[in-house]
Amino acid sequence: MSAAAQTQHEGENGQLSDQDRDSLHTLAISILPVQTKIFLRARMVKNSRLESVVELFSGVGCGRGQLDVLSVAKFLALEQIPPHPDVKLLQTISTLPSFDVYSLRILLREHQIAITDKSALTLSAAKTASLSSYMAHFTRPLVAEIFGKDTKGAGFQDILGMFRAENAEAVRARLAMMADRLGIPIERIPKFLEDYGDIFMSLSYYRSCLDQLLPQVQSFMDGIALVKANRQLAQDVSLMKMVGMLESTINGRLSNITGKIESFERSTNDMWRDLSADKFKKIESLISNYHTSIGGALCALSVKMQAWTERFPNTSGGVGSRAAFIMSDMRQGIEYLQVEEDDAPMLSALNG
């Protein structure tokens, strides 16, 4: 295989790339307990039809070598009864709604799939740093609780390094007060802070993904408007029905995700009112329960919108080609974006 045809999931020295660590829709298969060596250089990706496929190679000038799991099994002579362990594993992975690290932590555990390197399910250092402005919204109340409400410039990293602070005695006193409020021993505070940081980093990640998605959604809606404005295409009943369904489905799902994330954001400022370790665990569990639904919806939306913007990066191209793409790639897999009602309590209910 030429250098141009190498897969892109490995960084230098075969390490997991930042791209795969931070992605919603790609998964480096090397993090999974597979036996077949060729899979160690492959990834599972969501294509524009929201199908999970194995990408054996990808590069400039050579395209992408993508096959569904059963086709890969046939290609590699792994067809057998009972199914080859790697094929069975990849079939399970192919059903997951999102490949972001927070969804994977939950879904791999649910399917009892162990990975050898737990650090593979963490965001890259670059992504973590880029989310600092998002994290500030969630950590500001905690910073105020420990350092005082008038504190300026203290971030979450300051809290994690508090035991090395110059005013260690004052910080320890605040930690003791915090431990008393939470009803836990002071030695459990570091673990609490770790969990606190991780759960709100997940919300920061999802909010960042949502913000990046919005301009692409607007581009798609502008494209839909062009199709609807065309007199000839407007006479196509099937096309107009599909356009209407896509428009309502995407807007509905986007509104659903935005509402959940904004509810968590609004409620964070009040979270410290009568906070206890038990209450935080409930909050942590509640947010975690939404990881797979939010991650799955963002994954599906990002794949669809990326396909559209790659196909129509600007206003060039006729409305006919847009209509054809809508009736082919954009309609496929749209059922994954259907909003499902849930009766799980929102964070505001726990703060009440």
C-alpha positions in Angstrom: 0.0 0.0 0.0 1.4 3.4 -1.0 2.0 6.2 1.6 -0.9 8.1 -0.1 -3.2 5.2 0.6 -2.5 4.8 4.2 -5.4 5.2 6.6 -5.4 8.5 8.5 -6.3 7.2 12.0 -2.7 6.8 13.1 -0.5 9.7 14.1 3.2 9.5 14.2 4.7 6.3 15.6 1.4 4.5 15.2 -0.3 6.5 17.9 -4.0 7.3 17.9 -4.5 10.5 16.0 -6.2 13.6 17.5 -8.7 13.4 14.6 -10.0 10.0 15.7 -9.9 10.9 19.4 -12.1 13.9 18.9 -14.4 12.7 16.1 -18.1 11.9 16.4 -18.2 9.6 13.4 -14.9 7.8 13.1 -13.4 5.1 15.3 -9.9 3.7 15.1 -10.4 -0.1 15.2 -7.0 -0.4 16.8 -8.5 0.5 20.2 -10.7 -2.6 20.1 -9.6 -6.2 21.0 -9.2 -7.4 17.4 -7.0 -10.3 16.3 -6.8 -9.6 12.5 -3.8 -7.4 11.9 -5.2 -5.5 8.9 -7.9 -4.1 11.2 -5.3 -2.4 13.3 -4.8 0.1 10.5 -8.5 0.5 9.6 -11.3 2.6 11.1 -15.0 2.3 11.4 -16.7 5.4 9.9 -20.3 6.6 9.3 -20.8 7.3 5.6 -23.2 9.9 4.2 -26.1 7.4 4.4 -25.3 6.9 8.1 -24.1 3.3 7.5 -21.2 2.1 9.6 -18.5 0.9 7.2 -14.9 -0.3 7.6 -12.4 2.0 6.0 -9.4 0.1 4.9 -7.6 3.0 3.3 -8.0 6.7 2.7 -5.8 9.2 1.0 -5.4 12.0 -1.5 -5.6 10.6 -5.1 -6.7 7.1 -4.1 -10.2 7.7 -2.6 -11.5 5.7 0.3 -11.7 1.9 0.5 -14.9 1.4 2.4 -16.8 -1.9 2.8 -19.6 -3.0 5.2 -18.6 -5.5 7.8 -20.0 -8.6 6.0 -18.2 -7.6 2.8 -15.0 -7.1 4.6 -15.4 -10.6 6.1 -15.8 -12.0 2.6 -12.9 -10.0 1.2 -10.6 -11.2 4.0 -11.8 -14.8 4.0 -13.2 -14.4 7.5 -16.6 -15.9 6.7 -17.3 -18.8 9.0 -19.8 -20.4 11.4 -19.9 -19.4 14.1 -18.8 -15.9 13.1 -15.2 -14.9 13.4 -14.7 -13.0 16.7 -13.5 -9.9 14.9 -16.4 -9.9 12.5 -18.9 -10.4 15.4 -17.2 -7.5 17.3 -17.3 -5.2 14.3 -20.9 -6.0 13.6 -21.7 -4.9 17.2 -19.7 -1.7 16.8 -21.4 -0.9 13.5 -24.7 -0.6 15.4 -23.5 2.2 17.8 -25.1 5.6 17.1 -21.9 7.6 17.7 -18.2 7.1 18.0 -17.4 10.0 20.3 -15.4 9.1 23.4 -18.2 9.8 25.9 -20.8 7.7 24.1 -18.2 4.9 23.6 -17.4 4.7 27.3 -21.1 3.9 28.0 -21.8 1.7 24.9 -18.7 -0.4 25.1 -19.4 -1.1 28.7 -23.0 -2.0 27.9 -21.8 -4.5 25.3 -19.0 -5.8 27.6 -16.3 -4.8 25.2 -13.0 -4.2 27.0 -10.3 -2.0 25.6 -6.7 -2.3 26.8 -5.9 1.4 26.7 -8.4 3.5 28.7 -6.7 6.7 27.5 -8.0 6.0 24.0 -11.4 7.1 25.3 -10.3 10.6 26.1 -10.2 13.8 24.1 -6.9 15.0 22.7 -4.9 17.6 24.5 -5.5 20.1 21.7 -9.3 19.6 21.8 -9.3 19.8 25.6 -7.5 23.2 25.4 -9.8 24.5 22.7 -12.8 23.8 25.0 -11.5 26.0 27.9 -13.9 28.8 27.1 -16.8 26.4 27.1 -15.6 24.8 30.4 -15.4 28.2 32.1 -19.2 28.4 32.1 -19.4 25.1 34.1 -16.4 25.5 36.3 -16.9 29.2 37.3 -19.4 28.3 40.2 -16.9 25.7 41.5 -14.0 28.2 41.3 -16.1 30.7 43.2 -16.9 28.0 45.8 -13.3 27.1 46.5 -11.4 30.4 45.8 -14.1 32.9 46.7 -16.7 34.7 44.6 -14.3 37.7 43.9 -11.7 35.4 42.4 -10.7 36.3 38.8 -8.6 34.3 36.4 -8.8 31.0 38.2 -9.6 28.1 35.9 -10.3 24.4 36.4 -6.6 23.6 36.1 -6.0 25.9 39.1 -8.4 23.7 41.1 -6.7 20.5 40.1 -3.4 21.9 41.2 -4.7 23.4 44.4 -2.6 21.3 46.7 0.5 23.0 45.2 -1.0 26.5 45.6 1.0 29.2 47.5 -1.9 29.8 49.8 -2.2 26.1 50.5 -3.6 26.6 54.0 -6.4 28.8 52.8 -7.2 26.4 50.0 -7.2 23.4 52.3 -9.6 25.3 54.6 -11.9 25.8 51.7 -11.6 22.1 50.7 -12.5 21.1 54.2 -15.6 23.4 54.0 -16.4 21.9 50.6 -16.0 18.3 51.9 -18.3 19.2 54.8 -20.9 20.6 52.4 -20.7 17.5 50.2 -20.8 15.2 53.2 -17.6 13.3 52.1 -14.1 12.9 53.5 -11.6 15.5 52.3 -9.5 12.8 50.7 -12.4 12.1 48.3 -12.4 15.7 47.0 -9.7 15.1 44.3 -11.9 12.3 42.8 -15.0 14.5 43.0 -13.1 17.2 41.2 -12.0 14.7 38.5 -15.5 13.5 38.0 -16.8 17.1 38.0 -14.3 18.1 35.3 -15.0 15.1 33.1 -18.8 15.3 33.1 -18.8 19.0 32.3 -16.0 18.6 29.7 -18.4 16.2 27.9 -21.1 19.0 27.8 -18.5 21.4 26.6 -17.5 19.0 23.8 -21.1 18.5 22.7 -21.8 22.3 22.8 -18.7 22.8 20.7 -19.9 20.2 18.2 -23.3 21.9 18.1 -21.8 25.3 17.4 -19.7 24.0 14.6 -22.7 22.3 13.1 -25.0 25.3 13.0 -23.5 27.1 9.9 -23.6 23.8 8.0 -27.3 23.4 8.9 -27.9 26.9 7.7 -26.2 26.1 4.4 -28.4 23.1 4.0 -31.6 25.1 4.7 -30.5 27.7 2.2 -30.1 24.9 -0.4 -33.6 23.6 0.4 -35.0 27.1 -0.1 -33.4 27.2 -3.6 -35.0 23.8 -4.4 -38.4 24.9 -3.1 -38.2 28.2 -5.0 -37.8 26.4 -8.4 -41.1 26.3 -10.1 -40.4 23.0 -12.0 -39.1 21.2 -8.9 -42.0 22.5 -6.8 -44.3 20.4 -9.0 -42.5 17.2 -7.9 -44.7 15.9 -5.1 -42.3 13.3 -3.9 -39.4 15.7 -3.8 -41.4 18.4 -1.9 -42.6 15.8 0.6 -39.0 14.7 1.2 -37.8 18.3 1.5 -40.4 19.0 4.0 -39.6 15.9 6.0 -35.9 16.6 6.0 -36.5 20.2 7.0 -38.8 19.4 9.9 -36.7 16.4 11.1 -33.4 18.3 11.1 -34.9 21.4 12.8 -36.7 19.2 15.3 -33.7 17.2 16.3 -31.5 20.3 16.4 -34.0 22.0 18.7 -34.2 18.9 20.9 -30.4 18.8 21.4 -30.1 22.5 21.9 -32.8 22.5 24.5 -31.1 19.7 26.5 -27.7 21.3 26.5 -29.0 24.8 27.3 -31.0 23.3 30.2 -27.8 21.8 31.6 -26.0 25.2 31.2 -28.7 27.2 32.9 -29.0 24.8 35.8 -25.2 24.7 36.5 -25.2 28.1 38.2 -27.8 26.9 40.7 -26.2 23.4 41.2 -24.2 24.4 44.2 -27.3 25.4 46.2 -27.7 22.6 48.8 -25.3 20.4 46.8 -24.3 17.1 48.3 -22.2 14.2 47.0 -25.4 12.2 46.5 -27.0 15.0 44.5 -23.9 15.4 42.3 -24.0 11.6 41.6 -27.6 12.0 40.4 -26.6 14.9 38.2 -23.6 13.0 36.9 -25.8 10.0 36.1 -28.5 12.2 34.5 -26.0 13.9 32.1 -24.3 10.6 31.3 -27.7 9.1 30.4 -28.0 11.8 27.7 -24.5 11.2 26.3 -25.6 8.5 23.8 -28.7 10.3 22.6 -27.0 13.7 22.2 -23.9 12.1 20.8 -25.9 10.0 18.4 -27.9 12.9 17.1 -24.9 15.2 16.7 -23.1 12.4 14.9 -25.9 11.8 12.4 -26.4 15.6 11.9 -22.7 16.2 11.4 -22.3 13.4 8.9 -25.3 14.6 6.9 -24.3 18.2 6.9 -20.7 17.5 6.1 -21.8 15.4 3.1 -23.9 18.4 1.9 -21.2 21.0 2.4 -18.6 18.9 0.7 -20.9 18.3 -2.3 -22.1 22.0 -2.4 -19.4 24.1 -0.8 -20.8 27.3 -2.2 -23.8 28.6 -4.2 -22.5 27.1 -7.5 -24.2 24.1 -8.9 -27.7 23.8 -10.1 -30.8 23.2 -8.1 -31.3 20.0 -10.0 -28.1 18.5 -8.6 -29.2 19.6 -5.1 -32.6 17.9 -5.6 -31.0 14.7 -6.8 -28.6 14.6 -3.8 -31.6 15.2 -1.4 -33.4 12.2 -2.9 -30.3 10.0 -2.7 -27.8 10.5 0.0 -29.7 13.0 2.2 -32.8 10.9 2.6 -30.9 7.7 3.5 -30.7 7.0 7.2 -32.8 10.0 8.1 -34.7 7.8 10.5 -31.8 8.0 12.9 -32.7 11.7 13.4 -36.3 11.1 14.4 -36.9 12.7 17.8 -37.8 10.2 20.5 -39.7 11.5 23.5 -38.1 10.8 26.9 -39.3 11.3 30.4 -36.0 11.4 32.1 -35.8 14.3 34.6 -33.8 17.4 33.5 -31.2 18.9 35.7 -33.5 21.7 36.7 -35.7 19.1 38.4 -32.8 18.0 40.6 -32.1 21.6 41.5 -35.6 22.2 42.6 
